Amino acid sequence: MQQNVIITCAVTGNLTTRENHPGLPVTPEEIANACLEAADAGAAIAHIHVRDPVTAKPSMELKYYREVVELIRAKNTALILNVTTGPGGRYHPSDENPAVAGPRTTLMRPEKRVEHIVALKPDIATLDLNTMTFGSEVVINTPANVKIMADIINEAGSKPELEVFDTGHIQLAQDLLKAGVLKSPAMFTIVTGVKYGFPSTTDVMATAARMLPADAVWTGFGVGRMSFPMAVQAYLLGGHVRVGLEDNSYIAKGVLAKGNGELVERARDLIEKLGGRIAEPSQAREILGLRA
């Protein structure tokens, strides 16, 4: 088990809506405040998506990312910022002709998906390695596009966070590491509970962790009701943990969380009751090999 456990808080995500949780942060100010709240509760990393402040729909607008980052940094310069590059990879085959993109398609050039990383140079940038069924659509991250995004992220000085949803994604990461596209030691996040990906079980998380490079630093989490069980499993298996409204809206069965801070507090309490210690941002930077 880790001597110091890093808690990441994913504060809003792409798919959660205010129907799921009425307090979901949407505006740049709300998202920034959620990150600061999570930091006060013990999170060393904030995982950041942005949304259109009027429609609450997912957005990739640079101005929203910039506003969130500036609002956070005005009050907290220690918190590690992990900015998503996930949006822009979804394909929705139209009913009339599956070769024609339907209205929920978000596919865009890989360079466009990382332009905010170039501009803002966050500590960490997600790099999704999944090509898979995702709801009623398909997420597409081809090796060629992943390489383009990885090169740009590396050039920006950000550390790629490799999100893996199934065993083939780990094999892709291994190939990219061998080719020198990705650098060791790599940072992985094992995602469980997404339908048609890794299920949220101890055996599966343990298998995924064993498949990672020996020097990898990894985080594991579960979606929905398995959020806290998988946080504990990640800790017991030697990983770090992630919680947040992106992944789960509830603090207990049928009880909505007050917000991201309460979810972080629960994860912290569970880890500390098991004898773990929570990493401060400075310790997390050292563990991850991030610039100070």
Residue frames as qw, qx, qy, qz and C-alpha x, y, z in Angstrom:
[[0.000, 0.888, 0.460, 0.000, 0.00, 0.00, 0.00],
 [0.343, 0.676, -0.033, 0.651, 1.09, 3.56, -0.66],
 [0.417, -0.230, -0.473, 0.741, 2.78, 5.46, 2.16],
 [0.130, 0.414, 0.176, -0.883, 1.06, 8.66, 1.04],
 [0.347, 0.469, 0.795, 0.167, -2.20, 8.37, -0.90],
 [0.027, 0.089, -0.237, -0.967, -3.10, 10.94, -3.53],
 [0.319, 0.582, 0.698, -0.269, -6.79, 11.87, -3.74],
 [0.047, 0.065, 0.466, 0.881, -7.99, 13.20, -7.07],
 [0.311, 0.523, 0.594, -0.526, -11.37, 14.91, -7.23],
 [0.130, 0.229, 0.667, 0.697, -13.22, 14.91, -10.57],
 [0.098, 0.273, 0.446, -0.847, -15.58, 17.78, -9.93],
 [0.525, 0.430, 0.147, -0.720, -18.00, 17.87, -12.89],
 [0.474, 0.029, 0.840, 0.263, -17.12, 15.68, -15.89],
 [0.142, 0.063, -0.572, -0.805, -19.03, 15.39, -19.16],
 [0.336, -0.257, -0.833, -0.357, -21.99, 13.12, -18.49],
 [0.180, -0.458, -0.709, 0.505, -23.36, 14.02, -15.07],
 [0.051, -0.555, -0.360, -0.748, -26.25, 16.50, -15.24],
 [0.194, -0.224, 0.411, -0.862, -28.13, 18.65, -12.77],
 [0.806, -0.190, -0.263, -0.494, -30.88, 16.06, -12.96],
 [0.779, -0.009, -0.568, 0.267, -28.37, 13.72, -11.32],
 [0.494, -0.421, -0.398, 0.648, -27.23, 16.34, -8.83],
 [0.096, 0.930, 0.329, 0.132, -28.76, 19.84, -8.57],
 [0.337, -0.886, 0.177, 0.264, -25.50, 21.24, -7.20],
 [0.819, 0.171, 0.280, 0.471, -23.33, 20.06, -10.09],
 [0.184, -0.682, 0.137, 0.695, -20.81, 22.84, -10.85],
 [0.613, 0.618, 0.453, 0.190, -21.38, 24.31, -14.31],
 [0.218, 0.967, -0.056, 0.115, -20.05, 27.86, -14.58],
 [0.597, 0.461, -0.432, 0.494, -16.29, 28.54, -14.46],
 [0.208, -0.564, 0.436, -0.669, -16.69, 30.10, -11.03],
 [0.871, -0.273, 0.149, -0.381, -18.65, 27.10, -9.73],
 [0.933, 0.211, -0.243, 0.164, -16.10, 24.65, -11.15],
 [0.348, 0.545, -0.469, 0.602, -13.18, 26.60, -9.67],
 [0.463, -0.503, 0.370, -0.629, -14.89, 26.80, -6.28],
 [0.973, -0.110, -0.028, -0.201, -15.58, 23.04, -6.39],
 [0.764, 0.354, -0.383, 0.380, -11.87, 22.41, -6.99],
 [0.036, 0.546, -0.462, 0.697, -10.92, 24.67, -4.08],
 [0.750, -0.369, 0.186, -0.516, -13.49, 22.94, -1.85],
 [0.977, 0.070, -0.198, 0.035, -12.03, 19.56, -2.78],
 [0.508, 0.477, -0.458, 0.553, -8.53, 20.82, -2.00],
 [0.320, -0.535, 0.393, -0.676, -9.64, 22.03, 1.43],
 [0.903, -0.217, 0.103, -0.356, -11.08, 18.56, 2.07],
 [0.668, -0.444, 0.579, 0.147, -7.80, 16.81, 1.21],
 [0.821, 0.497, 0.241, 0.144, -7.60, 16.39, -2.56],
 [0.452, -0.509, 0.344, 0.646, -4.14, 16.99, -4.01],
 [0.134, -0.002, 0.661, 0.738, -5.38, 16.91, -7.63],
 [0.484, 0.503, 0.357, -0.621, -8.42, 18.48, -9.26],
 [0.343, 0.150, 0.788, 0.489, -9.59, 16.83, -12.48],
 [0.189, 0.531, 0.154, -0.811, -11.19, 19.52, -14.61],
 [0.267, 0.465, 0.699, 0.473, -13.80, 19.55, -17.38],
 [0.103, 0.247, 0.136, -0.954, -15.64, 22.72, -18.37],
 [0.227, 0.555, 0.799, 0.046, -19.22, 23.36, -19.47],
 [0.021, 0.486, 0.315, 0.815, -21.18, 26.00, -21.28],
 [0.034, -0.096, -0.599, 0.794, -22.37, 28.20, -18.40],
 [0.494, 0.081, -0.034, -0.865, -25.76, 28.76, -20.05],
 [0.792, 0.065, -0.423, -0.435, -26.69, 25.31, -21.33],
 [0.656, -0.494, 0.537, -0.193, -24.58, 23.27, -18.85],
 [0.951, 0.309, 0.006, 0.008, -23.49, 21.07, -21.76],
 [0.763, -0.310, 0.237, 0.516, -19.86, 19.91, -22.06],
 [0.329, 0.940, -0.072, -0.057, -17.57, 22.45, -23.68],
 [0.823, -0.020, 0.072, 0.563, -14.02, 22.62, -25.00],
 [0.191, 0.923, 0.070, 0.328, -13.86, 26.42, -25.10],
 [0.604, 0.192, -0.354, 0.688, -10.42, 27.69, -24.14],
 [0.120, -0.553, 0.130, -0.814, -11.89, 30.77, -22.45],
 [0.777, -0.507, -0.103, -0.359, -13.73, 28.63, -19.91],
 [0.887, -0.086, -0.267, 0.367, -10.65, 26.55, -19.12],
 [0.382, 0.403, -0.226, 0.800, -8.59, 29.70, -18.76],
 [0.384, -0.608, 0.044, -0.693, -11.10, 31.29, -16.40],
 [0.896, -0.397, -0.177, -0.088, -11.26, 28.17, -14.21],
 [0.791, 0.067, -0.251, 0.554, -7.47, 27.91, -13.98],
 [0.177, 0.487, -0.167, 0.839, -7.03, 31.61, -13.21],
 [0.580, -0.602, -0.044, -0.547, -9.73, 31.56, -10.52],
 [0.924, -0.296, -0.200, 0.134, -8.10, 28.55, -8.83],
 [0.687, 0.181, -0.201, 0.674, -4.57, 29.93, -9.03],
 [0.075, -0.676, 0.065, -0.730, -5.69, 33.26, -7.55],
 [0.661, -0.582, 0.161, -0.445, -6.49, 31.42, -4.31],
 [0.855, -0.318, 0.409, 0.030, -4.44, 28.20, -4.39],
 [0.383, 0.740, -0.517, -0.198, -1.12, 27.78, -6.14],
 [0.291, -0.398, 0.866, -0.085, -0.35, 24.35, -4.68],
 [0.772, 0.239, 0.491, -0.326, -3.31, 22.31, -5.97],
 [0.262, -0.185, 0.788, 0.525, -2.33, 20.08, -8.91],
 [0.578, 0.468, 0.089, -0.662, -4.48, 20.71, -11.96],
 [0.353, 0.012, 0.887, 0.296, -5.41, 17.78, -14.22],
 [0.436, 0.461, -0.018, -0.773, -7.22, 19.08, -17.30],
 [0.737, 0.249, 0.626, -0.055, -9.19, 16.75, -19.55],
 [0.148, 0.397, -0.562, -0.710, -8.65, 16.20, -23.27],
 [0.357, 0.171, 0.916, -0.061, -11.40, 13.58, -23.45],
 [0.493, 0.670, 0.370, -0.412, -14.14, 15.50, -25.31],
 [0.317, 0.699, -0.414, -0.489, -13.91, 15.38, -29.08],
 [0.003, -0.308, 0.932, 0.190, -13.67, 11.62, -29.52],
 [0.493, 0.244, 0.737, -0.392, -17.33, 10.54, -29.64],
 [0.189, 0.091, -0.671, -0.711, -19.00, 9.14, -32.77],
 [0.526, 0.287, 0.593, -0.537, -22.76, 8.75, -33.11],
 [0.121, 0.064, 0.812, 0.567, -23.78, 6.76, -36.22],
 [0.453, 0.119, 0.011, -0.884, -26.93, 8.24, -37.70],
 [0.655, 0.159, 0.664, -0.323, -29.98, 6.00, -37.98],
 [0.700, 0.638, 0.023, -0.319, -30.34, 6.48, -41.73],
 [0.774, 0.515, -0.296, 0.222, -26.71, 5.76, -42.60],
 [0.762, -0.599, -0.011, 0.244, -24.17, 4.69, -39.98],
 [0.678, 0.162, 0.112, 0.709, -21.37, 6.02, -42.19],
 [0.037, 0.668, 0.114, 0.734, -22.79, 9.51, -41.64],
 [0.235, -0.016, -0.624, 0.745, -22.24, 11.16, -38.27],
 [0.272, -0.708, -0.632, -0.157, -25.32, 11.75, -36.16],
 [0.101, -0.868, -0.040, -0.485, -26.05, 14.82, -34.02],
 [0.693, -0.713, 0.107, 0.006, -24.28, 13.55, -30.90],
 [0.842, 0.216, -0.030, 0.494, -20.95, 13.16, -32.72],
 [0.252, -0.947, 0.088, 0.180, -18.17, 15.32, -31.30],
 [0.845, 0.024, 0.212, 0.491, -15.20, 14.03, -33.33],
 [0.162, 0.976, -0.127, -0.064, -12.53, 16.64, -33.94],
 [0.651, 0.554, -0.416, 0.309, -8.90, 16.74, -34.95],
 [0.770, -0.363, -0.368, 0.374, -6.55, 15.61, -32.17],
 [0.375, 0.198, -0.133, 0.896, -4.71, 18.94, -32.29],
 [0.316, -0.545, -0.176, -0.757, -7.96, 20.72, -31.45],
 [0.768, -0.495, -0.397, -0.093, -8.56, 18.47, -28.45],
 [0.725, -0.346, -0.217, 0.554, -5.31, 19.63, -26.82],
 [0.293, 0.639, 0.061, 0.709, -5.13, 23.30, -27.82],
 [0.451, -0.825, -0.013, -0.340, -6.10, 24.35, -24.28],
 [0.873, -0.368, 0.023, 0.320, -3.21, 22.26, -22.94],
 [0.602, 0.340, 0.078, 0.718, -0.79, 24.18, -25.16],
 [0.040, -0.757, -0.090, -0.646, -2.24, 27.48, -24.00],
 [0.572, -0.728, 0.067, -0.373, -2.51, 26.78, -20.27],
 [0.484, 0.416, -0.710, 0.298, 0.19, 24.13, -19.66],
 [0.736, -0.539, 0.097, -0.397, -1.50, 22.43, -16.69],
 [0.381, -0.540, 0.744, -0.098, 0.42, 20.05, -14.46],
 [0.387, 0.044, 0.918, 0.067, -1.40, 17.01, -15.92],
 [0.531, 0.276, -0.260, -0.758, -3.44, 16.40, -19.07],
 [0.771, 0.061, 0.593, -0.223, -5.64, 13.36, -19.50],
 [0.292, 0.407, -0.701, -0.507, -4.92, 11.09, -22.44],
 [0.817, 0.062, 0.392, -0.419, -7.73, 8.60, -23.00],
 [0.036, -0.363, 0.868, 0.336, -6.59, 5.35, -24.59],
 [0.477, 0.251, 0.804, -0.251, -10.06, 3.87, -25.05],
 [0.392, 0.110, -0.516, -0.754, -11.81, 3.00, -28.27],
 [0.002, -0.186, -0.952, 0.241, -15.06, 1.41, -27.12],
 [0.261, -0.618, -0.608, -0.425, -18.83, 1.47, -26.95],
 [0.150, -0.101, -0.470, 0.864, -19.82, 4.29, -24.62],
 [0.422, 0.386, 0.381, -0.726, -23.54, 4.55, -24.01],
 [0.715, 0.536, 0.434, -0.111, -25.26, 4.56, -27.39],
 [0.411, 0.867, -0.270, -0.080, -22.20, 5.98, -29.14],
 [0.914, 0.039, -0.075, 0.396, -18.60, 4.95, -29.72],
 [0.241, -0.908, 0.256, 0.229, -15.51, 6.68, -28.36],
 [0.858, 0.428, 0.006, 0.284, -12.64, 6.60, -30.84],
 [0.247, -0.874, 0.388, 0.155, -9.00, 7.15, -29.87],
 [0.907, 0.387, -0.118, 0.119, -6.86, 5.63, -32.61],
 [0.778, -0.332, 0.046, 0.531, -3.16, 4.97, -31.92],
 [0.454, 0.397, 0.195, 0.773, -2.21, 7.61, -34.50],
 [0.182, -0.798, -0.177, -0.546, -4.37, 10.28, -32.86],
 [0.736, -0.657, -0.095, 0.134, -3.20, 9.30, -29.38],
 [0.725, -0.033, 0.068, 0.685, 0.40, 9.75, -30.56],
 [0.193, 0.613, 0.176, 0.745, -0.36, 13.24, -31.91],
 [0.459, -0.808, -0.137, -0.343, -1.99, 14.26, -28.63],
 [0.832, -0.445, -0.058, 0.327, 0.79, 12.70, -26.53],
 [0.606, 0.224, 0.067, 0.760, 3.46, 14.57, -28.47],
 [0.032, -0.699, -0.132, -0.702, 1.66, 17.89, -27.98],
 [0.673, -0.716, -0.134, -0.127, 1.05, 17.24, -24.27],
 [0.823, -0.241, -0.023, 0.513, 4.71, 16.36, -23.75],
 [0.421, 0.419, 0.106, 0.798, 5.84, 19.43, -25.68],
 [0.277, -0.781, -0.152, -0.539, 3.62, 21.60, -23.44],
 [0.138, 0.397, -0.681, 0.600, 5.41, 20.22, -20.37],
 [0.716, -0.261, 0.209, -0.613, 2.29, 18.56, -18.96],
 [0.177, -0.227, 0.956, -0.058, 2.28, 14.96, -17.74],
 [0.572, -0.066, -0.566, -0.590, -0.10, 12.62, -19.58],
 [0.502, -0.111, 0.700, -0.495, -2.59, 10.80, -17.35],
 [0.289, 0.114, -0.837, -0.450, -3.34, 7.57, -19.21],
 [0.636, -0.004, 0.409, -0.654, -6.97, 6.61, -18.68],
 [0.229, 0.146, -0.923, -0.272, -7.59, 2.92, -19.36],
 [0.684, -0.046, 0.163, -0.710, -11.00, 1.26, -19.44],
 [0.982, 0.091, 0.073, -0.151, -10.05, -2.27, -20.57],
 [0.785, -0.348, 0.373, 0.353, -7.04, -4.54, -21.02],
 [0.667, 0.497, 0.305, 0.465, -6.39, -3.56, -24.64],
 [0.034, 0.971, -0.011, 0.237, -5.90, 0.05, -23.58],
 [0.593, -0.700, 0.369, 0.150, -3.08, -1.03, -21.27],
 [0.793, 0.087, 0.441, 0.411, -1.50, -2.95, -24.15],
 [0.396, 0.823, 0.176, 0.368, -1.69, 0.19, -26.30],
 [0.284, -0.935, 0.203, -0.066, 0.06, 2.13, -23.54],
 [0.774, -0.369, 0.425, 0.291, 2.79, -0.53, -23.37],
 [0.692, 0.433, 0.358, 0.453, 3.38, -0.22, -27.12],
 [0.149, 0.934, 0.053, 0.319, 3.52, 3.58, -26.92],
 [0.531, -0.790, 0.297, 0.077, 5.99, 3.37, -24.05],
 [0.805, -0.086, 0.437, 0.392, 8.21, 0.99, -26.02],
 [0.529, 0.636, 0.313, 0.466, 8.07, 3.33, -29.00],
 [0.399, -0.116, -0.163, 0.895, 9.09, 6.31, -26.86],
 [0.132, -0.596, -0.403, -0.681, 5.83, 8.17, -27.47],
 [0.598, -0.750, -0.111, -0.259, 5.09, 7.98, -23.75],
 [0.258, 0.591, -0.604, 0.468, 7.73, 8.45, -21.09],
 [0.755, -0.374, -0.523, 0.126, 8.39, 6.35, -18.01],
 [0.070, 0.251, 0.933, -0.250, 7.39, 6.35, -15.25],
 [0.210, -0.351, -0.530, -0.742, 3.88, 6.70, -16.62],
 [0.286, 0.065, 0.540, -0.789, 0.78, 7.82, -14.75],
 [0.245, -0.220, -0.848, -0.414, -2.28, 5.58, -15.21],
 [0.476, -0.033, 0.407, -0.779, -5.90, 5.77, -14.13],
 [0.069, -0.133, -0.976, -0.156, -7.86, 2.51, -14.06],
 [0.467, -0.023, 0.020, -0.884, -11.51, 3.29, -14.76],
 [0.037, -0.154, -0.987, 0.014, -14.07, 0.71, -13.61],
 [0.225, 0.483, 0.664, -0.525, -17.84, 0.60, -13.84],
 [0.377, 0.469, -0.256, -0.756, -18.29, 1.97, -17.36],
 [0.851, 0.220, 0.411, -0.242, -20.48, -0.51, -19.21],
 [0.867, 0.485, -0.005, 0.111, -18.51, -2.72, -21.64],
 [0.278, 0.715, -0.528, 0.364, -15.26, -1.75, -19.94],
 [0.295, 0.145, -0.823, 0.462, -13.66, -2.96, -16.70],
 [0.567, -0.628, -0.450, -0.284, -16.36, -3.98, -14.19],
 [0.191, -0.700, 0.407, -0.555, -15.98, -2.70, -10.63],
 [0.944, -0.298, -0.137, -0.041, -14.60, -5.81, -8.95],
 [0.508, -0.734, 0.428, 0.143, -11.53, -6.52, -6.86],
 [0.797, 0.007, 0.513, 0.319, -10.27, -9.19, -9.25],
 [0.550, 0.719, 0.268, 0.329, -10.51, -6.94, -12.29],
 [0.054, -0.977, 0.179, -0.107, -8.80, -3.97, -10.65],
 [0.647, -0.552, 0.493, 0.181, -6.05, -6.24, -9.35],
 [0.775, 0.270, 0.459, 0.340, -5.57, -7.76, -12.81],
 [0.356, 0.890, 0.106, 0.265, -5.40, -4.32, -14.43],
 [0.310, -0.900, 0.307, -0.001, -2.88, -3.12, -11.85],
 [0.758, -0.292, 0.519, 0.267, -0.67, -6.17, -12.46],
 [0.693, 0.528, 0.365, 0.327, -0.67, -5.42, -16.19],
 [0.085, 0.994, -0.059, 0.026, 0.79, -1.94, -15.69],
 [0.577, 0.535, -0.437, 0.436, 4.53, -1.26, -16.01],
 [0.683, -0.331, -0.510, 0.405, 6.36, -1.98, -12.78],
 [0.327, -0.115, -0.213, 0.913, 7.33, 1.67, -12.32],
 [0.137, -0.545, -0.461, -0.687, 3.87, 3.10, -13.09],
 [0.092, 0.125, 0.550, -0.821, 2.02, 5.32, -10.63],
 [0.222, -0.322, -0.750, -0.534, -1.68, 4.55, -10.79],
 [0.363, 0.019, 0.403, -0.840, -5.07, 5.63, -9.53],
 [0.123, -0.247, -0.923, -0.269, -8.21, 3.51, -9.54],
 [0.336, 0.102, 0.344, -0.871, -11.85, 4.44, -9.25],
 [0.124, 0.358, 0.918, 0.116, -15.37, 3.14, -9.73],
 [0.210, -0.221, -0.289, -0.907, -18.43, 4.78, -11.22],
 [0.618, -0.419, -0.372, -0.551, -21.73, 5.14, -9.36],
 [0.768, -0.578, 0.035, -0.273, -22.41, 3.10, -6.24],
 [0.933, -0.062, -0.093, 0.343, -19.00, 1.41, -6.52],
 [0.228, 0.851, -0.206, 0.425, -17.14, 4.71, -6.08],
 [0.400, -0.731, 0.455, -0.314, -16.14, 4.20, -2.45],
 [0.941, -0.154, 0.300, 0.020, -15.63, 0.41, -2.61],
 [0.803, 0.467, 0.025, 0.370, -13.24, 0.87, -5.55],
 [0.029, 0.872, -0.308, 0.380, -11.47, 3.76, -3.80],
 [0.686, -0.553, 0.447, -0.154, -10.72, 1.40, -0.92],
 [0.947, 0.141, 0.242, 0.156, -9.68, -1.37, -3.32],
 [0.533, 0.755, -0.157, 0.348, -7.31, 0.96, -5.15],
 [0.245, -0.801, 0.444, -0.319, -5.66, 1.88, -1.86],
 [0.830, -0.329, 0.439, -0.100, -5.39, -1.74, -0.70],
 [0.894, 0.338, 0.200, 0.214, -3.88, -2.76, -4.05],
 [0.613, -0.274, 0.155, 0.725, -1.18, -0.09, -3.90],
 [0.273, 0.520, 0.407, 0.699, -2.81, 2.66, -5.93],
 [0.021, 0.111, 0.242, -0.964, -4.15, 6.14, -5.38],
 [0.156, 0.536, 0.815, -0.158, -7.83, 7.11, -5.37],
 [0.066, -0.115, -0.284, -0.950, -10.32, 9.32, -7.20],
 [0.071, 0.589, 0.763, -0.258, -13.80, 10.50, -6.23],
 [0.032, 0.244, -0.088, -0.965, -16.06, 13.37, -7.28],
 [0.549, 0.453, 0.376, -0.594, -19.39, 14.32, -8.80],
 [0.415, 0.462, -0.598, -0.507, -18.17, 13.28, -12.24],
 [0.294, 0.150, -0.943, -0.046, -18.25, 9.69, -11.04],
 [0.350, -0.412, -0.828, 0.148, -20.88, 9.55, -8.31],
 [0.186, -0.582, -0.117, -0.783, -23.56, 11.87, -6.93],
 [0.739, -0.554, -0.250, -0.291, -24.26, 10.06, -3.64],
 [0.064, -0.604, 0.658, -0.444, -22.60, 9.94, -0.23],
 [0.323, -0.028, 0.899, -0.294, -24.80, 6.99, 0.83],
 [0.068, 0.327, 0.878, 0.342, -27.61, 4.98, -0.69],
 [0.050, -0.764, -0.609, -0.206, -30.35, 7.43, -1.66],
 [0.313, -0.854, -0.139, 0.392, -28.52, 10.40, -0.08],
 [0.535, 0.761, 0.006, 0.366, -27.07, 13.02, -2.42],
 [0.626, -0.154, -0.193, 0.739, -23.63, 14.31, -1.48],
 [0.079, -0.870, -0.204, 0.441, -23.51, 17.93, -0.37],
 [0.385, 0.879, -0.242, -0.144, -20.78, 18.45, -2.93],
 [0.750, 0.450, -0.435, 0.213, -17.32, 17.40, -4.00],
 [0.043, -0.604, 0.593, -0.531, -15.84, 18.29, -0.64],
 [0.760, -0.271, 0.391, -0.442, -17.99, 15.77, 1.18],
 [0.957, 0.262, -0.116, -0.040, -17.00, 13.03, -1.27],
 [0.471, 0.578, -0.524, 0.412, -13.31, 13.78, -0.70],
 [0.366, -0.520, 0.528, -0.563, -13.85, 13.83, 3.07],
 [0.933, -0.091, 0.183, -0.295, -15.45, 10.37, 2.92],
 [0.850, 0.402, -0.288, 0.181, -12.57, 8.96, 0.83],
 [0.166, 0.628, -0.545, 0.530, -10.05, 10.50, 3.20],
 [0.630, -0.416, 0.414, -0.508, -11.84, 9.08, 6.23],
 [0.988, 0.080, 0.003, -0.129, -11.89, 5.57, 4.74],
 [0.691, 0.500, -0.393, 0.344, -8.19, 5.65, 3.87],
 [0.040, -0.596, 0.540, -0.592, -7.15, 7.03, 7.23],
 [0.802, -0.309, 0.282, -0.427, -9.26, 4.45, 9.08],
 [0.979, 0.181, -0.070, 0.068, -7.32, 1.79, 7.17],
 [0.718, -0.491, 0.148, 0.470, -4.02, 3.31, 8.31],
 [0.583, 0.453, 0.266, 0.620, -3.19, 5.36, 5.23],
 [0.211, -0.603, -0.107, 0.761, -2.00, 8.95, 5.07],
 [0.469, 0.811, 0.348, 0.023, -3.22, 11.53, 2.59],
 [0.608, 0.073, 0.173, 0.772, -0.63, 13.13, 0.35],
 [0.008, 0.791, 0.099, -0.603, -0.25, 16.88, 0.37],
 [0.627, 0.774, 0.030, -0.083, 0.11, 18.49, -3.08],
 [0.048, 0.810, -0.582, -0.049, 3.89, 18.82, -2.60],
 [0.527, -0.252, 0.811, -0.027, 4.15, 15.10, -1.80],
 [0.745, 0.483, 0.444, -0.121, 1.93, 14.25, -4.77],
 [0.410, 0.861, -0.265, -0.140, 4.20, 16.28, -7.06],
 [0.173, -0.607, 0.775, 0.030, 7.19, 14.27, -5.86],
 [0.662, 0.056, 0.738, -0.113, 5.38, 10.94, -6.29],
 [0.675, 0.644, 0.351, -0.074, 4.29, 11.85, -9.83],
 [0.606, -0.070, 0.317, 0.726, 7.54, 13.49, -10.87],
 [0.212, 0.876, 0.372, 0.220, 5.84, 16.82, -11.61],
 [0.350, 0.440, -0.138, 0.816, 7.57, 20.17, -11.84],
 [0.281, -0.423, -0.577, 0.639, 7.44, 22.15, -8.61]]
